[in-house]
Amino acid sequence: MATSLALTRLYLDKATLIWNGNAVSGLDALNNFFDTLPSSEFQVNMLDCQPVHEQATQSQTTVLVVTSGTVKFDGNKQHFFNQNFLLTAQSTPNNTVWKIASDCFRFQDWSSS
């Protein structure tokens, strides 16, 4: 599917996605995972970005992105979610491209009891 290929281009070759506690690593596995997801509607309610100290990333320019909001899959009930990305700068002689090194997504639904 073209959409999943476009999504995987945002990730480093050895990136890991943790989806509700389940790890998916590598571009082929990410592409297969994204192909299994139903269509969705996201609403981002909060977005925050912070630089990660170079001592923690071996001098690699990295930014932590934290977001939360709501998502509905194929018209099912709405879920609250949190998602954290580590974005890292990949420099070439001609430009700099930001790629996702790590991605952690989790539903944050509270029990109604």
Backbone as CSV, one residue per row, in Angstrom:
resi,resn,N_x,N_y,N_z,CA_x,CA_y,CA_z,C_x,C_y,C_z
1,MET,0.850,-1.179,0.000,0.000,0.000,0.000,0.895,1.242,0.000
2,ALA,0.568,2.205,-0.805,1.407,3.397,-0.959,1.509,4.199,0.330
3,THR,0.442,4.261,1.109,0.456,5.037,2.339,1.461,4.483,3.335
4,SER,1.509,3.164,3.500,2.450,2.587,4.459,3.890,2.791,4.005
5,LEU,4.147,2.737,2.692,5.497,3.002,2.195,5.894,4.445,2.472
6,ALA,4.954,5.360,2.326,5.242,6.763,2.633,5.542,6.938,4.113
7,LEU,4.824,6.236,4.978,5.074,6.317,6.420,6.442,5.764,6.788
8,THR,6.809,4.628,6.222,8.082,4.023,6.594,9.267,4.863,6.144
9,ARG,9.104,5.704,5.148,10.191,6.599,4.724,10.546,7.613,5.812
10,LEU,9.664,7.804,6.792,9.924,8.729,7.891,10.832,8.117,8.958
11,TYR,11.055,6.802,8.905,11.788,6.073,9.942,13.208,5.728,9.492
12,LEU,14.122,5.654,10.468,15.453,5.106,10.216,15.319,3.624,9.862
13,ASP,16.313,3.093,9.165,16.277,1.685,8.750,16.081,0.733,9.922
14,LYS,16.690,1.039,11.075,16.615,0.151,12.239,15.704,0.705,13.334
15,ALA,14.785,1.574,12.967,13.880,2.189,13.945,12.974,1.145,14.585
16,THR,12.507,1.479,15.797,11.569,0.623,16.515,10.318,1.416,16.853
17,LEU,9.176,0.800,16.613,7.878,1.322,17.024,7.361,0.405,18.126
18,ILE,6.961,1.000,19.241,6.283,0.243,20.299,4.815,0.659,20.237
19,TRP,3.949,-0.263,19.871,2.519,0.018,19.708,1.777,-0.712,20.814
20,ASN,1.336,0.032,21.820,0.625,-0.550,22.954,1.391,-1.736,23.548
21,GLY,2.707,-1.562,23.695,3.542,-2.570,24.325,4.120,-3.606,23.385
22,ASN,3.777,-3.570,22.106,4.259,-4.543,21.134,5.304,-3.901,20.225
23,ALA,6.500,-4.476,20.170,7.603,-3.905,19.406,7.558,-4.337,17.944
24,VAL,7.830,-3.363,17.062,7.973,-3.600,15.630,9.261,-2.899,15.222
25,SER,10.220,-3.640,14.649,11.522,-3.068,14.307,11.882,-3.335,12.860
26,GLY,12.499,-2.346,12.237,12.946,-2.474,10.855,11.890,-2.026,9.867
27,LEU,12.336,-1.558,8.713,11.418,-0.972,7.731,10.414,-1.971,7.164
28,ASP,10.834,-3.205,6.891,9.891,-4.199,6.359,8.792,-4.507,7.362
29,ALA,9.176,-4.709,8.610,8.186,-5.003,9.658,7.263,-3.807,9.885
30,LEU,7.821,-2.589,9.853,6.985,-1.388,10.000,5.991,-1.282,8.850
31,ASN,6.454,-1.518,7.633,5.573,-1.455,6.473,4.436,-2.469,6.599
32,ASN,4.775,-3.700,6.992,3.744,-4.730,7.184,2.766,-4.333,8.281
33,PHE,3.278,-3.770,9.378,2.410,-3.346,10.480,1.454,-2.245,10.023
34,PHE,1.976,-1.214,9.357,1.126,-0.115,8.907,0.068,-0.591,7.913
35,ASP,0.392,-1.616,7.116,-0.595,-2.178,6.181,-1.769,-2.812,6.908
36,THR,-1.548,-3.304,8.150,-2.620,-3.974,8.887,-3.547,-2.996,9.609
37,LEU,-3.115,-1.753,9.772,-3.953,-0.790,10.493,-5.136,-0.349,9.644
38,PRO,-6.314,-0.248,10.247,-7.461,0.282,9.503,-7.313,1.789,9.317
39,SER,-8.143,2.344,8.458,-8.115,3.801,8.282,-8.435,4.472,9.613
40,SER,-7.921,5.691,9.809,-8.052,6.342,11.112,-8.212,7.848,10.959
41,GLU,-8.747,8.430,12.019,-8.855,9.886,12.139,-8.206,10.277,13.457
42,PHE,-7.157,11.095,13.385,-6.446,11.560,14.576,-6.761,13.018,14.838
43,GLN,-6.862,13.371,16.104,-6.910,14.771,16.522,-5.831,14.954,17.582
44,VAL,-4.854,15.806,17.285,-3.773,16.083,18.223,-4.208,17.226,19.126
45,ASN,-4.203,16.993,20.446,-4.602,18.006,21.416,-3.417,18.690,22.081
46,MET,-2.251,18.011,22.097,-1.061,18.558,22.738,0.160,18.094,21.968
47,LEU,1.111,19.018,21.786,2.367,18.706,21.117,3.474,19.480,21.810
48,ASP,4.551,18.780,22.166,5.677,19.418,22.831,6.954,18.826,22.265
49,CYS,7.976,19.649,22.088,9.272,19.204,21.563,10.381,19.695,22.480
50,GLN,11.343,18.818,22.740,12.484,19.157,23.584,13.739,18.571,22.972
51,PRO,14.851,19.324,22.953,16.109,18.732,22.488,16.605,17.693,23.488
52,VAL,17.263,16.662,22.967,17.865,15.637,23.812,19.352,15.961,23.922
53,HIS,19.869,15.963,25.146,21.268,16.333,25.359,22.187,15.418,24.562
54,GLU,23.200,16.000,23.932,24.102,15.235,23.065,24.843,14.119,23.788
55,GLN,25.032,14.226,25.103,25.673,13.141,25.843,24.810,11.874,25.839
56,ALA,23.496,12.033,25.732,22.593,10.885,25.723,22.443,10.269,24.335
57,THR,22.902,10.970,23.304,22.708,10.499,21.926,24.003,10.394,21.141
58,GLN,25.127,10.332,21.842,26.443,10.212,21.199,26.662,11.324,20.178
59,SER,26.325,12.548,20.595,26.493,13.773,19.796,25.613,13.832,18.553
60,GLN,24.611,12.966,18.479,23.664,13.006,17.356,22.569,14.013,17.689
61,THR,22.292,14.954,16.792,21.238,15.939,17.015,19.891,15.222,17.057
62,THR,19.211,15.299,18.219,17.978,14.538,18.447,16.969,15.403,19.197
63,VAL,15.699,15.224,18.852,14.603,15.951,19.486,13.559,14.940,19.944
64,LEU,13.059,15.119,21.170,11.954,14.313,21.685,10.657,15.051,21.376
65,VAL,9.725,14.375,20.728,8.411,14.935,20.423,7.382,14.147,21.222
66,VAL,6.579,14.849,22.007,5.542,14.238,22.837,4.202,14.793,22.368
67,THR,3.260,13.895,22.118,1.950,14.326,21.649,0.849,13.473,22.284
68,SER,-0.336,14.045,22.354,-1.497,13.289,22.825,-2.733,13.821,22.122
69,GLY,-3.768,13.007,22.117,-5.006,13.411,21.455,-5.976,12.253,21.428
70,THR,-6.776,12.210,20.354,-7.761,11.149,20.186,-7.612,10.537,18.800
71,VAL,-8.029,9.272,18.694,-7.997,8.565,17.413,-9.238,7.681,17.318
72,LYS,-9.768,7.593,16.100,-10.865,6.673,15.794,-10.417,5.827,14.615
73,PHE,-10.529,4.499,14.755,-10.187,3.584,13.672,-11.458,3.081,13.014
74,ASP,-11.566,3.257,11.701,-12.709,2.773,10.911,-14.060,3.082,11.555
75,GLY,-14.193,4.273,12.136,-15.464,4.669,12.714,-15.784,4.031,14.046
76,ASN,-14.861,3.264,14.628,-15.086,2.675,15.950,-15.027,3.755,17.016
77,LYS,-15.157,3.338,18.277,-15.156,4.330,19.349,-13.828,5.073,19.412
78,GLN,-13.905,6.274,19.903,-12.731,7.134,20.050,-11.858,6.652,21.195
79,HIS,-10.535,6.692,20.987,-9.556,6.348,22.021,-8.662,7.558,22.271
80,PHE,-8.301,7.774,23.534,-7.258,8.744,23.845,-5.915,8.055,23.627
81,PHE,-4.911,8.813,23.199,-3.594,8.234,22.994,-2.500,9.193,23.420
82,ASN,-1.332,8.636,23.714,-0.069,9.370,23.882,0.904,8.767,22.884
83,GLN,1.747,9.628,22.300,2.758,9.135,21.382,4.022,9.959,21.560
84,ASN,5.152,9.270,21.645,6.460,9.911,21.807,7.359,9.460,20.670
85,PHE,8.044,10.419,20.054,8.989,10.129,18.980,10.359,10.651,19.372
86,LEU,11.399,9.944,18.971,12.740,10.499,18.972,13.101,10.749,17.518
87,LEU,13.253,12.021,17.167,13.642,12.416,15.812,15.125,12.720,15.810
88,THR,15.834,12.209,14.815,17.267,12.439,14.731,17.629,13.010,13.364
89,ALA,18.560,13.930,13.350,18.979,14.587,12.115,19.967,13.702,11.369
90,GLN,19.683,13.442,10.105,20.559,12.672,9.234,21.127,13.639,8.195
91,SER,22.407,13.961,8.333,23.027,14.967,7.464,23.762,14.324,6.301
92,THR,23.596,14.919,5.131,24.362,14.573,3.939,25.055,15.858,3.493
93,PRO,25.955,15.773,2.542,26.615,17.007,2.088,25.630,18.054,1.546
94,ASN,24.467,17.620,1.061,23.518,18.545,0.445,22.386,19.022,1.346
95,ASN,22.016,18.229,2.358,20.893,18.633,3.207,20.844,17.831,4.502
96,THR,19.876,18.155,5.340,19.615,17.423,6.575,18.177,16.923,6.528
97,VAL,18.006,15.643,6.829,16.691,15.021,6.849,16.456,14.489,8.257
98,TRP,15.274,14.759,8.814,14.920,14.256,10.136,14.200,12.928,9.975
99,LYS,14.635,11.932,10.763,14.045,10.591,10.711,13.650,10.159,12.122
100,ILE,12.647,9.290,12.199,12.198,8.743,13.477,13.114,7.582,13.850
101,ALA,13.754,7.692,15.007,14.617,6.621,15.516,13.833,5.682,16.425
102,SER,12.870,6.249,17.156,12.078,5.487,18.109,10.691,6.119,18.180
103,ASP,9.671,5.281,18.300,8.288,5.743,18.302,7.525,4.885,19.298
104,CYS,6.851,5.520,20.247,6.095,4.783,21.252,4.659,5.316,21.284
105,PHE,3.701,4.465,20.936,2.284,4.823,20.874,1.539,3.990,21.903
106,ARG,0.641,4.645,22.654,-0.141,3.902,23.647,-1.513,4.529,23.794
107,PHE,-2.551,3.657,23.783,-3.898,4.121,24.126,-3.916,4.514,25.592
108,GLN,-4.685,5.554,25.945,-4.760,6.031,27.325,-6.200,6.064,27.818
109,ASP,-6.969,5.074,27.447,-8.367,5.034,27.865,-8.469,4.635,29.330
110,TRP,-9.322,5.338,30.040,-9.573,5.043,31.453,-10.798,4.175,31.575
111,SER,-10.804,3.314,32.558,-11.971,2.468,32.810,-13.153,3.342,33.188
112,SER,-14.338,2.972,32.702,-15.529,3.764,32.994,-16.142,3.424,34.344
113,SER,-15.551,2.499,35.094,-16.128,2.126,36.390,-15.703,3.055,37.493
